[in-house]
């Protein structure tokens, strides 16, 4: 008989993890002890080669009849048996908290058999794979060292009954969104009750853990009984084994530690009055809630650093609270960017995504907004228009790809300028200024990620770069060859004279993101590295995570629903279908429906629980597809999250909700991810509308496009798939520009970060 070893191992690990959680078969898999074989060492916290903070949660796989004193457990040659015990769940588990920096050897002996695991421990301040150093002008108040470390602090919070009484007639509506301080020594008399998914009815008391890892803040919240213990092998029963990860909005780079956000809309809308954040709803259902400052794109737009922070915080959670079943992300705008880019570049950190006000990544939006920035400088200054050229403001929006010019103003003032400004005060007196301090620290998200993009080559150095003797970080946002307004010209909305004048005058941006007469030449290898890193989201790894995207109309605040379709179209291009991507539409601006954050969490939970129960030996993408519930489909809502019209409504909404960009008006593909287009010779016989150019106009265009115009039939230059799990420094601590793939994960690693059904292929672990 032929044995399917992969399926057998998968089934064994699934049973083991479920048993750890107390929600599966109680008998352990066949482990060491019964036949004299070596007991396996199971690293639950994280990959064994990426542990941090000096501690690690470990299980020793011995059968129930093996006495603990029969085991020899040594860490780096010293006895470590005191850390282990046979716990109430029947497993031999221990939190080993004496790891030294670097490699540690854990050895477990049983009779003449011995197992060995190498555990690499990194400092709590990191880095692990993201970059050689996170620059900080100062640490937070309370830091105990220059690496911004600080012991975790705990506080209790509660939900008052007044909010629950108000919520009953209208779910999701409250007078306030904040939990109140709770003093166990003097408990208030208005604590609300909640019934979790597991049927536990408990007081709505929450413990918040606030700590610092990777030189920045994290938060963990759980329903918590202050009078009872909580151990990783014996969590309190109200926890459902699941996690919600929250994110913030915007895109930026901050050189001091920030605050881990909890609100779904933080950084985009601020707190929305009368709207209950989904994290409070999730807590009431029994979820744990986790957030990190570095996964808030308004604070940090580096995908590798954001992913590292989520990985480290999840490790902390597993070690202190217990193994996870699965983690679901949620967030608007930048919260969408964080989820989608991390899930594609570092797959496995999330098992489900809830995205709203969606963008696929920050650089795709940045390319659109850089065009809008340049168009504003042309459209809003009539003195730049050629004699006889008059631009009706009603035409500005259509050339920009939107209904009105308001969208460009909001995108430019609210997002682009702040994210790209190279000067300012980001590093105090040592901040870059091209005249007074050319060697100072440059601000903005481009200079925040030199390890990803790399330096500009000497042949394109500006006078300032020549002066200081080195190239600044490369800029992947080019506009060489772009024929702005092309489709508007073809449709007869603008005249040839307007088209020519726009393309002659629009210019580009220099290395300081300041306007220049010449077009912007995208830097290489910055463009290829942006694709490779996942900063440009090619979605080639996104088929391994279910995605639920909420869409609503955009009245002109730089978040139109086109970006949600970018996600779908890119997934369809990469995988042939978007079977893991569901869209819910509605009339509420950007969000679709105010109930979606709650109903969406329940729908994603149902979807993931079905995948979790599927232990067939199939690729994860196939299991995600076949286990999608029948009622989790494209849909729309009028109010209250109740579906109407069914799947067809999303196609009906697209022309109403999804507009365009300056590049799509210029003829770019619908996926909008060509950052440096291939060029083709200009041809006067191409489709330029019904009115021909004059000879003088054609000469002007040839001067603007001496090397040709964009050929969007061909892939953009350096366009490539995202490479999963890149690291950006080597064993000596030197930066690896562009990154290199991490080695294969050690066997029997990170088994507590998600149920075994979400791991594929199993023999790679």
Secondary structure, 3 states (H helix, E strand, C coil): CCCCHHHHHHHHHHHHHHHHHCCCCCCCCCCECCCCCCCEEEECCCCCCCEECCCEEEEEEECCCCCHHHEEEEECCEECHHHEEECCCCCEEEEECCCCCEEEEEEEEECCEEEEEEEEEECCCCCCCCCCCCCCCECCCCCCCCCCCCCCEEEEEECEHHHHHHHHHCCCECCCCCCEECCHHHCCCCECEEECCCCCEEECEEEEEEEEECCEEEEEEEECCCCCCCECCECCCCCCCEEEEECCCCCCECCECCCCCCCCCCCCCCCCCCECCHHHHHHHHCCEEEEEHHHCCCCECCHHHHHHHHHHHHHHHHHHHCCCCEEEEEEECHHHHHHHHHHHHCCCCCCEEEEECCCCCHHHHHHHHHHHHHHHHHHCCHHHCCCCCCCCHHHHHHHHCCCCCHHHHHHHHHHHHHHHCCCCCCCHHHECECCCECCCECCCHHHHCHHHHCECCHHHCCHHHHHHCCCCECCCCCCCCCCCCHHHHHCCCCCHHHHHHHHHHCCEECCCCCEECCCCCCCCCHHHHHHHHCCCCCCCCHHHCEEEEEECCCCCCCCCCHHHHHHHHHHHHHHCCCCCEEEEEECECCCECCCHHHHHHHHHHHHHHHHHHCCCCCCHHHHHHHCCCCCCCCEEECCCCCEECCCHHHHHHHHHHCCCCHHHHCCCCCCCCCCCCCEECCCCCCCCCCCCCCHHHHHHHHHHCCCCEECCCCCCCCCCCCCCCEEEECCCCCEEEEEEECCCCCCCCCCCCCCHHHCCCHHHC
